[in-house]
Amino acid sequence: MSLSKEEIADWFRNLQLHICSELEAEDGKAKFVEDNWQRPGGGGGHTRVIQHGNVFEKGGVNFSAVHGELSDRIMQALGLNDNQFFATGVSIVIHPINPFVPIIHMNVRYFELGDGTYWFGGGIDLTPHYIQKEDAQFFHSALKSTCDRFDADYYPEFKKWADDYFYISHRKETRGIGGIFFDRLKEDQSHTKEQRWNFVQAVGETFAPTYRHLVAKNKSAKYSDSNLQWRNLRRGRYVEFNLVYDKGTKFGLETDGRIESILMSLPETASWFYNFQPADNSLERETLDLLRKDIGWADN
C-alpha cells in the first residue's frame, strides 16, 4: 500500500505529543496547553503552548493538517499548476529563560497537490544567545549522524541550505549556528517516497534527545542582568528574521492560517537597543564573530 497523506498526518500528530511530553519532563513545572482550531478554508490543527516554566519562558509545538485552494499568487510563486492542496506538519520554536540555553526551531512537513504532486520539507536549527563551541559541535554532529544514515550527501547539502536560509541579510549575520534545512524532497532515481519519509521521521525523532541534552547542560548556569539584556537583543534578531524572511510565516499568512499559531514563534519579550556594540573580548563579541556561514561545526 502506498504512503497516504492521512498516515503522514497521523505520525506528525503523534510526534507533537511525544515532543511535548519530553519538554515537559525537562522543564519540570510547566505543562503544555492545547488549543484546537479549524481553518475556514479546510482542515485545522492543534496548537500546544508552554509558558512560564522553570526552563521555558515560552514555546510552542504546533501540528496542522490543512487543505483547500491556493491563491494565484502562491501558485505562481511556487510554480504550480494545481490549486488544490493538502499540507501537514509539526512546527516548533522554544524560547528558554536562561540566556545560556539556546533557542531551537524545528519544522517537518508534507505538501501534496490534487494532481498527485508532493514533497517533503523541514529541518532543525539552533539559535544560541551565547555560542558555546562544544554545544555547537554536539548539535551539528547529531544532525550529521541522522543525515548520514540515509545519504552521505544530505548533511553537507542541507547544512549549506540552512546557512543560506537562516541569514539576516540586512544585518549581515546568521540567525544562529544553523543546522539543516531542506525542501521539495520527493522521489528520484536514488530515493523512493518511503525513503524520503523515513528520513523526515528520523529528523523529527532527533529533536528531543538532542535539545534535552543542551538544555540539561545549561539550564542551571548562573546569569546576570546584562546576560538577560543580551538574550533579549538576540531575540530581537529572531523576530526580525521571522517577520521579514521566513517563508513558513509568509505561507501561513497567505493561506489564511491562524494568526496566533503563525506568530507562536515570537518570544514573549525582546529588545532593540539603538546601535548596541558589545565590548571587545566579551562573550557577546565572541558570539557575534561566530554568526557567519560555512563554519564546519561537525568537522571540529
ChimeraX attribute file (.defattr): number of C-alpha atoms within 10 A of each C-alpha:
attribute: neighborCount
match mode: 1-to-1
recipient: residues
	/A:1	3
	/A:2	6
	/A:3	10
	/A:4	8
	/A:5	17
	/A:6	11
	/A:7	9
	/A:8	17
	/A:9	21
	/A:10	13
	/A:11	14
	/A:12	25
	/A:13	19
	/A:14	13
	/A:15	19
	/A:16	21
	/A:17	15
	/A:18	13
	/A:19	18
	/A:20	23
	/A:21	14
	/A:22	15
	/A:23	24
	/A:24	18
	/A:25	13
	/A:26	20
	/A:27	20
	/A:28	12
	/A:29	14
	/A:30	19
	/A:31	18
	/A:32	18
	/A:33	14
	/A:34	14
	/A:35	12
	/A:36	12
	/A:37	14
	/A:38	15
	/A:39	17
	/A:40	13
	/A:41	14
	/A:42	12
	/A:43	16
	/A:44	19
	/A:45	21
	/A:46	20
	/A:47	24
	/A:48	22
	/A:49	22
	/A:50	23
	/A:51	20
	/A:52	16
	/A:53	17
	/A:54	16
	/A:55	24
	/A:56	25
	/A:57	18
	/A:58	21
	/A:59	27
	/A:60	25
	/A:61	28
	/A:62	26
	/A:63	28
	/A:64	25
	/A:65	26
	/A:66	22
	/A:67	21
	/A:68	18
	/A:69	16
	/A:70	19
	/A:71	13
	/A:72	13
	/A:73	10
	/A:74	15
	/A:75	14
	/A:76	11
	/A:77	9
	/A:78	9
	/A:79	9
	/A:80	13
	/A:81	13
	/A:82	15
	/A:83	15
	/A:84	14
	/A:85	18
	/A:86	19
	/A:87	20
	/A:88	26
	/A:89	26
	/A:90	26
	/A:91	26
	/A:92	23
	/A:93	22
	/A:94	24
	/A:95	26
	/A:96	25
	/A:97	19
	/A:98	23
	/A:99	25
	/A:100	24
	/A:101	26
	/A:102	26
	/A:103	26
	/A:104	19
	/A:105	22
	/A:106	21
	/A:107	22
	/A:108	23
	/A:109	25
	/A:110	24
	/A:111	20
	/A:112	17
	/A:113	20
	/A:114	14
	/A:115	11
	/A:116	10
	/A:117	13
	/A:118	19
	/A:119	19
	/A:120	23
	/A:121	19
	/A:122	22
	/A:123	25
	/A:124	25
	/A:125	26
	/A:126	22
	/A:127	24
	/A:128	24
	/A:129	25
	/A:130	22
	/A:131	23
	/A:132	15
	/A:133	14
	/A:134	10
	/A:135	17
	/A:136	23
	/A:137	16
	/A:138	17
	/A:139	24
	/A:140	25
	/A:141	19
	/A:142	18
	/A:143	24
	/A:144	21
	/A:145	14
	/A:146	19
	/A:147	21
	/A:148	14
	/A:149	11
	/A:150	16
	/A:151	12
	/A:152	12
	/A:153	11
	/A:154	19
	/A:155	23
	/A:156	16
	/A:157	13
	/A:158	21
	/A:159	26
	/A:160	18
	/A:161	18
	/A:162	23
	/A:163	23
	/A:164	17
	/A:165	19
	/A:166	25
	/A:167	20
	/A:168	19
	/A:169	13
	/A:170	8
	/A:171	11
	/A:172	10
	/A:173	17
	/A:174	23
	/A:175	27
	/A:176	30
	/A:177	26
	/A:178	33
	/A:179	28
	/A:180	27
	/A:181	25
	/A:182	20
	/A:183	15
	/A:184	12
	/A:185	17
	/A:186	17
	/A:187	16
	/A:188	9
	/A:189	5
	/A:190	7
	/A:191	14
	/A:192	12
	/A:193	16
	/A:194	13
	/A:195	14
	/A:196	19
	/A:197	22
	/A:198	13
	/A:199	19
	/A:200	24
	/A:201	17
	/A:202	16
	/A:203	21
	/A:204	22
	/A:205	15
	/A:206	16
	/A:207	22
	/A:208	16
	/A:209	14
	/A:210	16
	/A:211	20
	/A:212	15
	/A:213	14
	/A:214	17
	/A:215	22
	/A:216	14
	/A:217	13
	/A:218	16
	/A:219	20
	/A:220	12
	/A:221	11
	/A:222	10
	/A:223	11
	/A:224	10
	/A:225	8
	/A:226	10
	/A:227	18
	/A:228	16
	/A:229	16
	/A:230	21
	/A:231	26
	/A:232	21
	/A:233	19
	/A:234	23
	/A:235	25
	/A:236	18
	/A:237	19
	/A:238	21
	/A:239	19
	/A:240	17
	/A:241	19
	/A:242	19
	/A:243	15
	/A:244	11
	/A:245	16
	/A:246	13
	/A:247	12
	/A:248	14
	/A:249	18
	/A:250	16
	/A:251	13
	/A:252	15
	/A:253	14
	/A:254	13
	/A:255	17
	/A:256	11
	/A:257	20
	/A:258	17
	/A:259	11
	/A:260	9
	/A:261	23
	/A:262	18
	/A:263	16
	/A:264	21
	/A:265	23
	/A:266	21
	/A:267	20
	/A:268	14
	/A:269	13
	/A:270	17
	/A:271	15
	/A:272	13
	/A:273	11
	/A:274	6
	/A:275	6
	/A:276	9
	/A:277	9
	/A:278	14
	/A:279	10
	/A:280	9
	/A:281	8
	/A:282	10
	/A:283	16
	/A:284	18
	/A:285	14
	/A:286	16
	/A:287	19
	/A:288	17
	/A:289	11
	/A:290	17
	/A:291	21
	/A:292	18
	/A:293	18
	/A:294	13
	/A:295	15
	/A:296	12
	/A:297	18
	/A:298	17
	/A:299	8
	/A:300	11
